[in-house]
């Protein structure tokens, strides 16, 4: 696994590089101290995962991630930051990040990287708590009873509400949750990429999610429901 580390604190970059390479978790192929440099370096050498901070000089991590994903939609970007602001979390997930961690526990980085490589979405405990609170408020406003996904702080709060999706839509959601991109899903279902894209768009419209990351999180934490096609 190859990783790039972007943080405006060179000590953080150095420390993460040492930890990841000493534990043989990943090879750190490059580092950067601002988003603009990260975008330029990523275009020349794309790592398996980009580990990036949010607030940085010149260009912040969110803008950098957005530009990178626009150029390479399958980029795996994992945020590692001290900021647990809801707006940052929402923006990161909306642009398609594979996870959002808080810098309180560096030991969580290695397993998070492996999880992202396997197609999972990774969220830190504090991030989950904030999302849970927000989603609970959303459910309350719709008059939906709290489910175990809302009640469990270790579960993710992007929850599929009862009856939102039919069996085929749940099956398609399962493939999204496995980390498959539109091309892979199209091959699996013997459909065109355009058809898959349209179906996913309809699912997002029905559920109110803004991106496939939120859909994947919701499906996983809803217990897998129905994967039959």
C-alpha positions, 0 to 999 in steps of 0.5 A: 500500500502506498500513502501520501501525507499532507499536513501543514505541520512537518512534524506530523508528516514525519511522525506518520511516515515513521509510524507507517513505515516502521509498522510496515503498514504502508510506504509513504511516497511523498508528503506536502504541507499545503493543499496546492502542493498536494494537488500538483504532487497527486497529479504526478504520483497517485498513492493508494490513499491520500491522508490529508488535514483540513486547515492548511495554508494556501489551499485547505484540504477540502478544496484540494480533495475536491480538485483531486476527486474531480480529476480522479473520481476513484481517489481514496482520500482519508481526512486526519485532522484536529477539527470535528466541526460538523461543516467540515465533516459534511463537506468531506463526505459530500465530496466523496472522502473515504473517511474522517478521523480525529488526531486524538488516536494515531494508533487508529490510522493504520487499521483505518488505512487497511479498511479504506483499501478494502472498500470501507468507509472509516469515521472516528468515534467523535465524528460518528457521535456528531453525525448520529446527533444530526441524523437523529434530529433529521429522523425526529423531524420526519416522525421516524422512530429511532432505530438501533443505528441511531441509538448505538454511538458506534454505529453510523447515523446515515440510516436507511429509513424503512421502505425507502428502497425496493429489493433491487435498489437495496441490492445495488446499494450493497454493491456500492457498500462493497466499494465497487465503482460504476464500471465494476457494478455495471460489469457485475449486473451486465448493465451500462455504466450510464444505467448504473449511474442513473440508478444510483442517482435515483437511490440518492434522490429517494434517500436524501443522501448527497453521495454514494459514501453516505449511501454505503455507510447507511447500508452497512450500518443498516445490517446489509438488508437484502443483496439478492438481484 
